[in-house]
Amino acid sequence: MSNETKRDVYEEIVNEYGFPNDEDYKQLMDRYDAALPDDLPVIPKAVGEYIQWGKSYDIQLYMMYSFKFIHSQGFKKLTDDVESWIISSSNTFARAWVLGVWRVEETGEIVKVEEEK
């Protein structure tokens, strides 16, 4: 594994083939910066609903693992299956939480948590 980022490789390719003008280059790099990662976390739909709920109430990530607390807050969709998935896939859960975007396991749909304005 190298220390080279995907962006480093992309910029080298872009620079190698060149662009007619700086504006085309800037637009392409802006698109690249805004694009989603290739390796989005894949999570069940019910887990995604749990993340959306937690983010809508500004609950901290560490509290999302405190299922007794979550039950006391009234989230009724937290089933034993969801809890088991979160425990067994905690790194994937945390990545989806931090990124705020994931692919739904059942449908392949990409879901992105909208930020408050």
C-alpha positions as CSV (number, residue, x, y, z in Angstrom):
1,M,0.0,0.0,0.0
2,S,1.3,3.4,-0.9
3,N,0.8,6.8,0.8
4,E,-0.6,8.2,-2.4
5,T,-4.2,9.3,-2.3
6,K,-6.8,8.7,-5.0
7,R,-6.8,12.4,-5.5
8,D,-3.0,12.4,-6.1
9,V,-3.5,9.8,-8.8
10,Y,-6.5,11.7,-10.3
11,E,-4.6,15.0,-10.4
12,E,-1.7,13.3,-12.1
13,I,-3.9,11.8,-14.8
14,V,-5.7,15.2,-15.3
15,N,-2.3,17.0,-15.5
16,E,-0.9,14.4,-17.9
17,Y,-3.7,14.8,-20.4
18,G,-4.2,18.5,-19.8
19,F,-7.3,20.7,-20.3
20,P,-8.0,23.5,-22.8
21,N,-8.2,26.0,-20.0
22,D,-8.0,26.5,-16.3
23,E,-11.8,26.9,-15.9
24,D,-12.4,23.3,-17.2
25,Y,-9.8,22.0,-14.8
26,K,-11.4,23.9,-11.9
27,Q,-14.9,22.6,-12.7
28,L,-13.6,19.0,-12.9
29,M,-11.7,19.3,-9.6
30,D,-14.8,20.8,-8.0
31,R,-16.9,17.9,-9.2
32,Y,-14.3,15.4,-7.9
33,D,-14.2,17.1,-4.5
34,A,-18.0,17.0,-4.2
35,A,-18.3,13.3,-5.3
36,L,-19.1,10.6,-2.8
37,P,-16.5,8.0,-1.9
38,D,-16.3,4.8,-3.9
39,D,-16.5,2.6,-0.9
40,L,-19.6,3.8,0.9
41,P,-20.7,1.7,3.9
42,V,-23.5,-0.7,3.2
43,I,-26.1,-0.9,6.0
44,P,-29.6,-2.3,6.4
45,K,-32.5,0.1,5.9
46,A,-33.6,-0.1,9.5
47,V,-30.1,0.8,10.7
48,G,-30.1,3.8,8.3
49,E,-33.4,4.9,9.9
50,Y,-31.8,4.7,13.3
51,I,-28.9,6.9,12.1
52,Q,-31.3,9.4,10.6
53,W,-33.3,9.5,13.9
54,G,-30.2,10.0,16.0
55,K,-28.8,12.7,13.9
56,S,-32.2,14.5,13.8
57,Y,-32.0,14.8,17.6
58,D,-28.3,15.6,17.6
59,I,-27.5,12.5,19.7
60,Q,-23.7,11.8,20.0
61,L,-22.4,8.7,18.3
62,Y,-21.3,7.0,21.6
63,M,-24.9,7.3,22.9
64,M,-26.2,5.5,19.8
65,Y,-24.6,2.4,21.3
66,S,-26.5,2.8,24.6
67,F,-29.6,0.9,23.6
68,K,-31.3,1.4,26.9
69,F,-30.9,5.1,26.6
70,I,-32.3,5.0,23.0
71,H,-35.3,2.9,24.1
72,S,-36.0,5.5,26.9
73,Q,-36.0,8.3,24.2
74,G,-38.9,6.6,22.4
75,F,-37.3,5.2,19.2
76,K,-39.6,2.3,18.7
77,K,-37.9,0.8,15.6
78,L,-34.8,-0.3,17.5
79,T,-35.3,-4.0,17.3
80,D,-33.1,-6.8,18.5
81,D,-32.0,-7.4,14.9
82,V,-30.9,-3.8,14.5
83,E,-29.1,-3.9,17.8
84,S,-27.3,-7.1,16.8
85,W,-26.3,-5.7,13.5
86,I,-24.9,-2.5,15.1
87,I,-22.9,-4.5,17.6
88,S,-21.5,-7.0,15.1
89,S,-20.8,-4.3,12.5
90,S,-19.8,-1.4,14.7
91,N,-17.1,-0.1,12.5
92,T,-19.4,0.1,9.5
93,F,-22.1,1.7,11.6
94,A,-19.6,4.4,12.9
95,R,-18.4,5.0,9.3
96,A,-22.0,5.6,8.1
97,W,-22.6,7.9,11.0
98,V,-19.5,10.0,10.5
99,L,-19.9,10.2,6.7
100,G,-23.6,10.8,6.9
101,V,-24.1,8.8,3.7
102,W,-24.4,5.1,3.0
103,R,-25.8,2.5,0.6
104,V,-29.0,0.6,1.6
105,E,-28.3,-3.1,1.7
106,E,-31.7,-4.2,0.5
107,T,-32.1,-1.7,-2.4
108,G,-28.6,-0.3,-3.3
109,E,-30.1,3.2,-2.9
110,I,-27.7,5.9,-1.6
111,V,-29.0,7.8,1.4
112,K,-27.4,11.1,2.5
113,V,-28.4,12.7,5.8
114,E,-29.2,16.3,5.0
115,E,-27.4,18.9,7.1
116,E,-29.3,21.4,9.1
117,K,-29.3,24.9,7.6
